[in-house]
Amino acid sequence: MSLRSFFRPNRASIARPDQSLMVENRALLERIDRRKLLRGSLSLGALSLLAGCDISNREEVQGVLRTVSDFNDGVQAALFDPKRLAPTYSRDLVVKPPRFNAYYEIDEVKPVDVSTWQLELSGLIKDKRPWTLDRINALPQQEVIIRHICVEGWDYIGQWSGPNLRDFLTRVGADLSAKYIAFYGNDDYMESIDMASALHPQTILATHYAGEPITDPFGAPMRLRTAVKLGYKNPKWIRAIEVTNTYPLGFWEKQGFNWFAGL
């Protein structure tokens, strides 16, 4: 005879879960499950915590899941090693062209006019003068051949090049002790990353792919490429960068996804 788990609630004492709750919180549950804390089973812990709350109460359920998600973010940030390099790959493994990904379909992409495009700077930066693409391309270029990993479960190896982000931030007098950097896309997509990840040696402002200028629909003329974050933390069509100490809630965080999203 099998023993009943002490952690399993008595079925007779609980109501059947409202299925709409699971649908409503699906994104957050999947984020917790995919980024298992310390490669363990954090999602199981998250779900077990729900046994102690009223699962018919949407605010209470969301509060529990958000607490676990935020805890996951904090642990990832604490374990992050800013000096540890991600694996790199040979050029023969590079996928051409890169895979398109966005929160909308490819035929909805609105190309940027590269001839008039400028990179705007704001926040804790001394020199806020805008940058043209020619000026950016005149800076020292860094190439990274790294794996792009999407939270949906697919990945590919890409060859990206452009100015190293730390070097660029230093050049414009950004406060490197600030907490966050926000990137605003021409498609109104905004994501932010922590300063430690921004200063990582493999984080660049990518303007080229496989030796050629990035084209549409892949984020021309500039996108973030960092080896230490999931794909959705690498915004495309960047038009502005802000350095700040105020937490900027990004597009996918508003949908219930983790903010740190480290690899």
C-alpha positions in Angstrom: 0.0 0.0 0.0 1.4 3.4 -1.0 1.7 6.1 1.6 -0.1 9.4 0.9 2.1 12.4 0.7 2.0 14.8 3.6 2.2 17.7 1.1 -0.8 16.7 -0.9 -4.1 18.3 0.3 -7.1 16.2 1.1 -9.2 16.1 -2.2 -12.4 16.1 -0.2 -11.4 19.4 1.5 -10.7 21.4 -1.6 -12.7 22.8 -4.4 -12.0 22.0 -8.0 -9.6 24.7 -9.4 -11.2 27.3 -11.7 -9.6 26.4 -15.1 -9.6 30.1 -16.1 -7.1 30.7 -13.4 -4.7 28.3 -15.0 -5.1 29.9 -18.4 -4.8 33.4 -16.9 -1.5 32.6 -15.1 -0.2 30.2 -17.8 2.7 32.5 -18.8 3.9 32.9 -15.3 3.7 29.2 -14.5 5.6 28.3 -17.7 8.3 30.9 -16.9 8.8 29.4 -13.4 8.8 25.9 -14.9 11.3 26.6 -17.7 13.8 28.5 -15.5 13.9 25.8 -12.8 15.7 27.3 -9.8 19.2 25.7 -9.5 18.0 23.2 -12.1 15.6 21.9 -9.4 11.8 21.8 -9.4 10.8 25.3 -8.4 7.5 25.1 -10.2 6.5 22.2 -8.0 7.3 24.3 -5.0 5.3 27.2 -6.5 2.3 25.0 -7.0 2.5 23.5 -3.5 2.4 26.9 -2.1 -1.0 27.4 -3.7 -2.4 24.7 -1.4 -2.2 27.2 1.4 -4.3 29.8 -0.4 -7.7 30.2 -1.8 -7.3 29.0 -5.4 -10.6 30.7 -6.3 -9.1 34.0 -5.4 -7.3 35.4 -8.5 -5.4 38.1 -6.6 -4.1 35.5 -4.0 -3.1 33.1 -6.7 -1.3 35.8 -8.7 0.4 37.0 -5.6 1.8 33.6 -4.7 3.1 33.0 -8.3 4.5 36.5 -8.5 6.4 36.0 -5.2 8.0 32.8 -6.5 8.8 34.4 -9.8 10.4 37.4 -8.1 12.4 35.1 -5.8 13.6 33.2 -8.8 14.8 36.6 -10.3 16.7 37.4 -7.1 18.5 34.1 -6.9 19.5 34.3 -10.6 20.9 37.8 -10.0 22.8 36.7 -6.9 24.4 33.7 -8.7 25.2 35.7 -11.9 29.0 35.7 -12.6 29.8 38.8 -14.7 33.2 37.4 -15.7 32.0 34.0 -16.8 31.9 33.7 -20.6 29.2 31.9 -22.5 30.2 29.2 -25.1 31.1 30.5 -28.6 30.9 28.6 -31.8 32.5 28.3 -35.2 31.3 30.3 -38.3 30.2 27.1 -40.1 27.4 26.6 -37.5 25.9 30.1 -38.0 22.3 30.1 -39.2 21.6 32.4 -42.2 19.5 34.4 -42.0 18.7 34.6 -38.3 15.4 33.4 -37.1 12.6 36.0 -36.9 10.9 36.4 -33.5 8.6 39.1 -32.2 5.2 39.4 -30.4 3.6 40.0 -33.8 3.8 38.4 -37.2 6.6 39.0 -39.7 4.3 40.8 -42.2 3.6 43.4 -39.5 7.2 44.6 -39.3 7.5 48.4 -39.9 11.0 49.0 -41.3 13.1 51.8 -39.9 14.4 54.6 -42.2 18.1 54.0 -41.6 19.0 57.3 -43.4 17.3 59.3 -40.6 17.7 56.9 -37.7 19.4 58.1 -34.6 20.1 56.5 -31.2 18.7 58.7 -28.4 20.2 58.6 -25.0 18.6 59.5 -21.6 18.8 59.0 -17.9 22.1 58.8 -16.0 24.3 59.6 -18.9 26.6 62.7 -19.2 26.7 63.0 -22.9 23.2 62.6 -24.2 23.9 63.7 -27.8 22.2 61.3 -30.3 24.3 58.9 -32.4 23.9 58.3 -36.1 24.5 54.9 -37.5 27.7 56.1 -39.3 29.2 57.2 -35.9 28.3 53.9 -34.3 29.8 51.9 -37.2 33.0 53.9 -36.8 33.5 52.6 -33.3 35.6 49.5 -32.6 33.5 46.4 -33.5 33.3 43.2 -31.5 32.1 39.9 -33.0 30.3 37.2 -31.0 29.1 33.9 -32.3 26.7 32.7 -29.6 23.5 30.7 -29.2 20.2 32.6 -29.2 17.9 30.8 -26.8 14.2 31.5 -26.9 11.9 30.9 -23.9 9.6 29.0 -26.2 12.3 26.2 -26.4 14.0 26.8 -29.8 17.5 28.2 -30.4 20.0 28.9 -33.1 23.7 30.0 -33.4 24.2 33.5 -34.7 27.1 35.7 -35.7 26.7 39.2 -34.4 29.0 42.2 -34.4 28.9 45.8 -33.2 30.2 48.1 -30.5 30.7 46.5 -27.1 28.0 47.9 -24.8 30.3 48.5 -21.8 32.7 50.5 -24.1 29.9 52.5 -25.5 28.4 53.3 -22.1 31.8 54.4 -20.8 32.3 56.6 -23.9 29.1 58.5 -23.3 29.7 58.9 -19.6 27.0 56.6 -18.3 26.7 55.9 -14.6 28.0 52.3 -14.5 26.9 52.0 -10.9 23.2 52.4 -11.9 20.9 49.4 -11.6 19.2 49.2 -14.9 19.4 49.8 -18.6 16.2 50.1 -20.7 16.1 49.7 -24.5 13.3 51.2 -26.4 12.4 49.7 -29.8 10.9 51.4 -32.8 8.0 48.9 -32.5 7.2 50.3 -29.0 8.8 47.2 -27.5 10.8 47.9 -24.3 13.0 45.6 -22.3 15.5 46.3 -19.6 18.5 44.4 -18.2 20.6 44.7 -15.1 23.8 46.7 -15.2 26.0 43.7 -14.5 24.6 41.9 -17.6 25.0 45.1 -19.7 28.7 45.2 -18.7 29.3 41.6 -19.5 32.1 41.1 -22.1 29.7 39.4 -24.5 27.0 42.1 -24.6 27.1 44.2 -27.7 25.0 46.7 -29.7 24.7 44.5 -32.8 24.5 46.3 -36.2 25.8 43.4 -38.3 25.0 39.7 -38.8 27.3 37.3 -40.5 29.5 40.2 -41.6 26.6 42.2 -43.2 24.4 45.0 -41.9 21.4 43.7 -40.1 18.4 43.8 -42.4 14.7 43.6 -41.7 12.8 41.8 -40.4 15.7 41.1 -38.0 15.9 44.4 -36.2 17.7 46.9 -38.4 19.7 49.0 -37.8 20.5 47.9 -34.2 19.5 45.3 -31.7 20.9 44.2 -28.4 22.8 40.9 -28.3 23.9 39.5 -25.0 25.1 35.9 -24.4 23.7 35.9 -20.8 20.0 36.5 -21.4 17.0 34.7 -23.0 16.0 35.9 -26.4 13.2 38.2 -25.3 15.7 40.3 -23.3 17.4 41.3 -26.6 15.2 44.0 -28.1 15.4 44.9 -31.8 15.0 48.1 -33.8 16.5 50.0 -30.9 15.8 53.7 -31.0 16.7 54.8 -27.4 18.7 53.7 -24.4 18.1 54.8 -20.9 20.3 54.3 -17.8 18.3 54.4 -14.6 17.9 53.4 -11.0 14.1 53.1 -11.4 12.9 49.6 -12.3 11.5 49.7 -15.8 8.9 47.1 -16.3 9.4 45.5 -19.8 6.9 44.2 -22.3 7.1 40.5 -21.3 7.3 41.2 -17.6 3.9 42.8 -18.0 2.7 39.5 -19.4 4.0 37.6 -16.3 7.5 36.5 -17.5 10.6 36.8 -15.3 12.6 40.0 -15.5 16.1 38.7 -15.0 15.8 35.9 -17.6 19.4 34.7 -17.2 21.0 31.8 -18.9 
